[in-house]
Amino acid sequence: MRSNFTGGSTHMATKKATKKSATKKAAKKSSAKKSAAKKSATKKAPAKKSAKKTSAKKSTRKYSPSAGKQVETEMREMKQGKLKSGRSGKKVTNPKQAIAIGLSEARKKGAKVPPNPNE
């Protein structure tokens, strides 16, 4: 038969110690907030004026819809396990590689796609 008694005096001492440390932490936090509020009140940063120029040109698409369709096709092939890489002909399992292949194919077809940053 096991006893669940662990000794009451040590248990109570740890509870009191944690309460004291918690109150000390709370006092430190409140004093830190007050000092931060004083610092921010005394030092005022100059107001930054952000005058963005609104261009007359509307935002245009970076990628044409046909490029998106090409990437979708390549992703579907990858998920089915049919997509092969260039010369080696190894199976493509990485989605990023499938996207790169789709964009490359779209560039070859003449779709609107930003130039390859690696070339």
C-alpha positions in Angstrom: 0.0 0.0 0.0 1.6 3.3 -1.1 1.1 6.6 0.6 0.4 9.8 -1.3 1.8 11.9 1.5 4.8 13.9 0.2 5.3 16.2 3.2 3.2 19.3 3.6 5.9 21.7 4.8 8.0 21.6 1.6 4.9 21.8 -0.6 3.7 24.9 1.1 7.1 26.5 1.0 7.3 26.2 -2.8 3.9 27.7 -3.2 4.9 30.7 -1.2 8.1 31.1 -3.1 6.3 31.0 -6.5 3.8 33.6 -5.3 6.6 35.9 -4.2 8.5 35.5 -7.5 5.2 36.1 -9.4 4.5 39.4 -7.5 8.1 40.5 -8.1 7.8 39.9 -11.8 4.6 41.7 -12.0 6.1 44.7 -10.2 9.1 44.7 -12.6 6.8 44.6 -15.6 4.6 47.5 -14.4 7.7 49.6 -13.6 9.2 48.8 -17.0 5.9 49.9 -18.7 5.9 53.2 -16.8 9.5 53.9 -17.7 8.8 53.0 -21.3 5.8 55.3 -21.3 7.9 58.2 -19.9 10.6 57.7 -22.6 8.1 57.7 -25.4 6.4 60.8 -24.0 9.6 62.7 -23.7 11.1 61.8 -27.0 8.9 62.5 -30.0 10.0 61.1 -33.3 9.6 63.5 -36.3 6.5 62.7 -38.2 7.3 60.9 -41.4 5.3 61.9 -44.4 4.8 59.1 -46.8 3.8 60.7 -50.1 3.4 57.8 -52.4 3.1 58.6 -56.0 0.0 57.0 -57.5 0.8 55.9 -61.0 -1.8 56.3 -63.7 -1.0 52.8 -64.9 -3.0 50.1 -63.3 -1.3 47.0 -61.9 -0.7 44.5 -64.6 -0.3 40.8 -64.3 3.1 39.4 -64.0 2.1 36.0 -65.3 -0.4 35.5 -68.1 -3.4 33.1 -67.6 -1.9 30.7 -70.1 1.3 30.5 -67.9 -0.9 29.6 -64.9 -2.6 26.9 -66.9 0.7 25.5 -67.9 1.9 25.3 -64.3 -1.4 23.6 -63.3 -0.9 21.0 -66.0 2.7 20.3 -64.8 1.6 20.1 -61.2 -1.2 17.6 -62.1 1.4 15.5 -64.0 3.7 15.6 -61.0 1.0 14.4 -58.6 0.1 11.6 -61.0 3.8 10.6 -61.1 4.1 11.2 -64.9 6.3 14.3 -64.8 9.9 13.7 -65.8 12.8 16.2 -65.7 14.9 17.3 -68.7 17.7 15.2 -69.9 18.0 12.7 -67.1 14.3 11.8 -67.3 14.1 11.3 -63.6 10.7 11.5 -61.9 9.9 14.9 -60.4 8.6 14.8 -56.8 9.3 18.4 -55.7 6.4 20.9 -56.3 8.8 23.8 -56.7 10.5 21.9 -59.5 7.2 21.2 -61.2 6.4 25.0 -61.1 9.8 25.8 -62.6 9.2 23.3 -65.4 5.7 24.8 -66.0 7.1 28.3 -66.2 9.9 27.2 -68.5 7.4 25.6 -70.9 5.3 28.7 -70.8 8.3 30.9 -71.7 9.1 28.6 -74.7 5.5 29.0 -75.9 5.8 32.8 -75.7 3.5 33.4 -72.7 4.0 36.5 -70.5 6.3 35.3 -67.7 9.1 37.3 -66.0 12.6 36.2 -67.0 14.3 33.4 -65.2 16.4 35.0 -62.4 19.1 32.3 -62.7 19.8 33.0 -66.4 
